[in-house]
Amino acid sequence: MPWYAAELAELRAVAVAEIDERGTLWEANAGFMWLAKVAGHEGIGSNVADVFIHPLFSTLSRLAEGREFSGLLTVGKYDGRTFSLHGRVWRAGDRLRLLAEHDIEGLMRLHETSLEVTAEYAADRVALADENLYLHGHAAEIAAVALVDPVTLAVNRRGLDQALATEIARANRTLSKLSIAMADLDQFKAVNDTYGHGTGDVALRAFADIMREQTRATDVVTRFGGEEFILLMPDTDLQRAGEVAERIRSTLAATPIDPLALPLTASFGVVTLTPNESSESLLKRVDVALYQAKNTGRNRVVLN
């Protein structure tokens, strides 16, 4: 018998599933089966690990017994339709259990930062028409994400400008904390010169994946340009933001990236928005903090 209540079996507004550590789907109600089918999977017995966009399934699979993920999940396809669900994932023996529902308010909170003006942008670009936002009953559907960097799938510079303006306005309105981290991959020119730009792109993607794995669904990972990235962390004070940056830094340094002979490292600057501060001022301050990290030995986090 399924572990979930029989009343949930045919509901599509609620997703329920049991998945083993390899990503194989063992049990699912109609809601999760629909999501899996949209993402191109057959259902029970198929591997659905790649259905999880954020957090990644590799992150969820590391949950210890008695611990759970609770919050917004983005599921679907990187290059297709994605959905936002609000719920939780926890471990039951050697399997993970998921219970989540489509949450329109949560959807807007998650994607407002990177997609708030997507409709306006798409209106001028017929090729981006699939990025319109659709709301159907209790199910919220988002087409492929615009304003993303094609190499890393992080939000691009245009998206960063929009996301930062949105988060600053929200922080000022709600009197909440907003922190940002700027990261720069150390000695990255040597990677491109030694291994070629193709390997450089692999390294950039690996770093972006680590940033996504080590952050929340409501954080915004952006590629600022070249080998520089900016992470927006709403509702996060300076100390907590520094801890997140340190976790990303240490994970990258410990992650082998083929075919690099040496570990790839990054330097970080971290700052928190001050009252009535502009985005230009915030970016300038975080750039100064990053400069300090680079000038004091690299592969470190500097809070300012």
C-alpha positions as CSV (number, residue, x, y, z in Angstrom):
1,M,0.0,0.0,0.0
2,P,1.2,3.5,-0.7
3,W,2.5,5.5,2.3
4,Y,0.3,8.5,1.5
5,A,-3.4,8.9,2.1
6,A,-5.7,7.4,-0.6
7,E,-7.4,10.8,-1.0
8,L,-4.2,12.1,-2.6
9,A,-3.9,9.4,-5.3
10,E,-5.8,11.2,-8.0
11,L,-5.1,14.8,-7.2
12,R,-3.0,16.8,-9.7
13,A,-2.6,19.9,-7.6
14,V,-0.6,17.9,-5.1
15,A,2.5,15.9,-5.9
16,V,3.4,12.8,-3.9
17,A,6.3,10.5,-4.6
18,E,8.8,8.0,-3.2
19,I,12.2,7.9,-5.0
20,D,15.3,5.9,-4.2
21,E,18.8,7.3,-3.9
22,R,19.5,6.6,-7.5
23,G,16.5,8.6,-8.6
24,T,14.3,5.7,-9.5
25,L,10.6,6.4,-9.0
26,W,8.9,3.8,-6.8
27,E,5.5,5.4,-5.9
28,A,3.7,8.4,-7.1
29,N,0.2,9.9,-7.3
30,A,-1.4,11.5,-10.3
31,G,0.1,14.9,-9.6
32,F,3.8,13.7,-9.6
33,M,3.1,11.3,-12.5
34,W,1.9,14.3,-14.5
35,L,5.0,16.3,-13.7
36,A,7.2,13.3,-14.6
37,K,5.4,12.9,-17.9
38,V,5.7,16.6,-18.8
39,A,9.5,16.2,-18.2
40,G,9.7,13.3,-20.6
41,H,9.6,10.3,-18.2
42,E,7.4,7.2,-18.4
43,G,6.6,7.1,-14.7
44,I,7.0,4.3,-12.2
45,G,10.4,2.6,-12.6
46,S,12.0,5.5,-14.6
47,N,14.8,7.6,-13.3
48,V,13.4,11.0,-12.4
49,A,16.5,12.6,-10.9
50,D,16.7,15.2,-13.6
51,V,13.1,16.3,-13.0
52,F,14.5,18.3,-10.0
53,I,15.8,21.6,-11.2
54,H,16.3,23.3,-7.8
55,P,17.4,22.0,-5.5
56,L,19.1,19.3,-7.6
57,F,18.3,15.7,-6.8
58,S,22.0,15.2,-5.8
59,T,21.4,17.7,-3.0
60,L,18.2,16.1,-1.9
61,S,19.7,12.6,-1.9
62,R,22.2,13.7,0.7
63,L,19.5,14.4,3.3
64,A,20.2,12.5,6.5
65,E,17.6,10.4,8.3
66,G,15.5,12.8,10.4
67,R,16.3,15.8,8.2
68,E,14.1,17.3,5.6
69,F,14.1,20.0,2.9
70,S,11.1,22.4,3.2
71,G,10.3,25.2,0.9
72,L,10.0,25.9,-2.8
73,L,11.0,23.3,-5.4
74,T,11.5,23.9,-9.1
75,V,10.8,20.8,-11.2
76,G,10.5,20.1,-14.9
77,K,13.0,20.5,-17.7
78,Y,16.0,22.9,-17.9
79,D,15.2,23.5,-21.6
80,G,11.5,23.3,-21.3
81,R,8.6,23.9,-19.0
82,T,9.2,24.3,-15.3
83,F,6.9,24.3,-12.3
84,S,7.1,25.6,-8.7
85,L,5.9,23.5,-5.8
86,H,5.8,24.3,-2.1
87,G,6.4,21.3,0.1
88,R,8.9,19.1,1.7
89,V,11.3,16.2,1.0
90,W,12.5,13.8,3.7
91,R,14.4,10.5,4.0
92,A,12.6,7.2,4.8
93,G,15.3,4.5,5.0
94,D,17.1,4.4,1.6
95,R,14.3,6.4,-0.2
96,L,13.2,9.9,-0.3
97,R,9.5,11.0,0.1
98,L,8.1,14.1,-1.4
99,L,4.8,15.9,-0.6
100,A,4.3,19.2,-2.4
101,E,1.5,21.3,-3.9
102,H,1.4,23.9,-6.6
103,D,1.7,27.2,-4.8
104,I,0.9,30.3,-7.0
105,E,2.2,32.7,-4.3
106,G,5.3,30.7,-3.9
107,L,5.7,30.6,-7.7
108,M,5.6,34.3,-7.9
109,R,8.0,34.8,-5.1
110,L,10.5,32.4,-6.6
111,H,10.4,33.6,-10.2
112,E,9.6,37.3,-9.8
113,T,13.3,38.1,-9.3
114,S,14.5,36.6,-12.6
115,L,11.3,36.7,-14.7
116,E,9.4,39.8,-13.6
117,V,9.8,41.5,-17.0
118,T,10.1,38.4,-19.1
119,A,6.7,39.1,-20.7
120,E,7.8,42.5,-21.8
121,Y,11.1,41.2,-23.1
122,A,9.4,38.4,-24.9
123,A,6.9,40.7,-26.6
124,D,9.8,42.2,-28.6
125,R,11.2,38.8,-29.4
126,V,8.9,36.4,-31.1
127,A,11.5,33.6,-30.7
128,L,11.0,33.9,-26.9
129,A,7.2,33.5,-27.0
130,D,7.4,30.2,-25.0
131,E,8.6,32.2,-22.0
132,N,5.1,33.7,-21.3
133,L,3.7,32.9,-17.9
134,Y,0.7,30.7,-17.7
135,L,-1.6,30.2,-14.7
136,H,-4.2,27.4,-14.9
137,G,-6.3,26.8,-11.9
138,H,-4.1,25.8,-9.0
139,A,-1.3,24.7,-11.3
140,A,1.3,27.3,-12.3
141,E,3.3,26.7,-15.4
142,I,6.4,28.6,-16.4
143,A,7.9,28.2,-19.8
144,A,11.7,28.0,-20.4
145,V,13.5,30.6,-18.5
146,A,14.5,33.8,-20.4
147,L,17.3,36.0,-19.3
148,V,19.7,33.1,-18.6
149,D,23.3,32.6,-19.6
150,P,23.4,29.7,-22.1
151,V,26.7,28.3,-20.9
152,T,25.9,28.0,-17.2
153,L,22.1,28.3,-17.1
154,A,22.5,31.0,-14.5
155,V,20.6,34.2,-14.7
156,N,22.5,36.6,-17.0
157,R,23.5,40.2,-16.5
158,R,20.1,41.6,-17.8
159,G,18.3,39.2,-15.4
160,L,20.6,40.3,-12.6
161,D,19.7,44.0,-13.0
162,Q,16.0,43.1,-12.9
163,A,16.4,40.7,-10.0
164,L,18.5,43.1,-7.9
165,A,16.0,46.0,-8.4
166,T,13.2,43.7,-7.3
167,E,15.0,42.4,-4.3
168,I,16.1,45.8,-3.1
169,A,12.6,47.1,-3.4
170,R,11.3,44.1,-1.5
171,A,13.9,44.5,1.2
172,N,13.1,48.2,1.7
173,R,9.4,47.5,1.8
174,T,9.5,44.6,4.3
175,L,12.6,45.9,6.2
176,S,14.2,42.5,5.6
177,K,17.9,41.7,5.0
178,L,19.3,41.3,1.5
179,S,22.9,40.1,1.1
180,I,24.9,39.5,-2.1
181,A,28.1,37.6,-2.8
182,M,30.4,38.2,-5.8
183,A,32.6,35.3,-6.8
184,D,35.5,35.3,-9.2
185,L,37.2,32.0,-10.3
186,D,40.9,32.2,-9.4
187,Q,43.5,32.1,-12.2
188,F,40.8,31.3,-14.7
189,K,42.7,32.7,-17.7
190,A,45.2,29.9,-17.1
191,V,42.4,27.3,-17.5
192,N,41.4,28.7,-20.8
193,D,45.0,29.1,-22.0
194,T,46.0,25.6,-21.0
195,Y,42.9,23.5,-21.7
196,G,40.9,25.6,-24.1
197,H,37.7,27.5,-23.9
198,G,35.6,24.3,-24.1
199,T,37.1,23.1,-20.8
200,G,36.7,26.6,-19.5
201,D,33.0,26.3,-20.2
202,V,32.9,23.0,-18.4
203,A,34.5,24.6,-15.3
204,L,32.0,27.5,-15.4
205,R,29.1,25.1,-15.5
206,A,30.5,23.1,-12.7
207,F,30.8,26.2,-10.5
208,A,27.3,27.3,-11.3
209,D,25.9,23.9,-10.5
210,I,27.7,24.0,-7.1
211,M,26.3,27.4,-6.4
212,R,22.8,26.1,-7.1
213,E,23.3,23.0,-5.0
214,Q,24.5,24.9,-2.0
215,T,21.8,27.6,-2.0
216,R,18.0,27.9,-1.5
217,A,15.4,27.9,-4.2
218,T,14.7,31.6,-3.4
219,D,18.3,32.6,-3.9
220,V,19.3,33.8,-7.4
221,V,22.5,32.6,-9.0
222,T,23.7,34.9,-11.8
223,R,26.7,35.1,-14.1
224,F,27.9,38.7,-13.9
225,G,30.3,38.3,-16.8
226,G,33.4,36.2,-17.7
227,E,34.3,34.1,-14.7
228,E,32.4,36.4,-12.2
229,F,29.2,35.4,-10.6
230,I,26.8,37.1,-8.2
231,L,24.5,35.4,-5.7
232,L,21.5,37.2,-4.4
233,M,20.3,36.0,-1.0
234,P,17.0,37.5,0.2
235,D,16.2,37.4,3.9
236,T,19.8,36.7,4.7
237,D,22.1,38.7,7.0
238,L,25.8,39.2,6.5
239,Q,26.9,36.4,8.8
240,R,24.7,33.8,7.2
241,A,25.6,35.0,3.7
242,G,29.2,34.6,4.6
243,E,28.6,31.0,5.7
244,V,26.9,30.3,2.4
245,A,29.8,31.7,0.4
246,E,32.3,29.7,2.5
247,R,30.3,26.5,1.9
248,I,30.4,27.2,-1.9
249,R,34.1,28.0,-1.7
250,S,35.1,24.9,0.1
251,T,32.8,22.6,-2.0
252,L,34.4,24.0,-5.2
253,A,37.9,23.5,-3.9
254,A,37.2,19.9,-3.0
255,T,35.4,19.0,-6.3
256,P,37.6,17.5,-9.1
257,I,36.8,18.9,-12.5
258,D,38.0,16.8,-15.4
259,P,40.5,17.3,-17.0
260,L,41.9,20.0,-14.7
261,A,45.0,18.8,-12.9
262,L,44.6,21.2,-10.0
263,P,41.5,22.1,-8.0
264,L,39.6,25.1,-9.2
265,T,39.1,27.8,-6.5
266,A,37.2,31.0,-6.2
267,S,37.4,34.2,-4.2
268,F,34.3,35.8,-2.7
269,G,33.2,39.3,-1.5
270,V,30.0,39.5,0.6
271,V,28.0,42.5,1.6
272,T,24.5,43.3,3.0
273,L,22.2,46.1,1.7
274,T,22.1,49.2,3.9
275,P,18.9,51.4,4.2
276,N,18.1,53.3,1.0
277,E,21.2,51.9,-0.8
278,S,21.2,51.8,-4.6
279,S,22.0,48.8,-6.7
280,E,25.1,50.6,-8.0
281,S,26.4,51.3,-4.5
282,L,25.7,47.7,-3.5
283,L,27.6,46.3,-6.5
284,K,30.5,48.7,-5.9
285,R,30.8,47.6,-2.3
286,V,30.7,43.9,-3.1
287,D,33.3,44.4,-5.8
288,V,35.6,46.1,-3.2
289,A,35.2,43.1,-0.9
290,L,36.0,40.7,-3.8
291,Y,39.1,42.8,-4.6
292,Q,40.2,42.4,-1.0
293,A,39.8,38.6,-1.2
294,K,41.8,38.4,-4.4
295,N,44.6,40.7,-3.0
296,T,44.9,38.8,0.3
297,G,45.7,35.4,-1.2
298,R,42.6,34.3,-3.2
299,N,40.4,31.2,-2.4
300,R,38.8,33.0,0.5
301,V,35.7,34.9,1.6
302,V,35.8,38.6,2.7
303,L,32.8,40.2,4.4
304,N,32.4,44.0,4.1
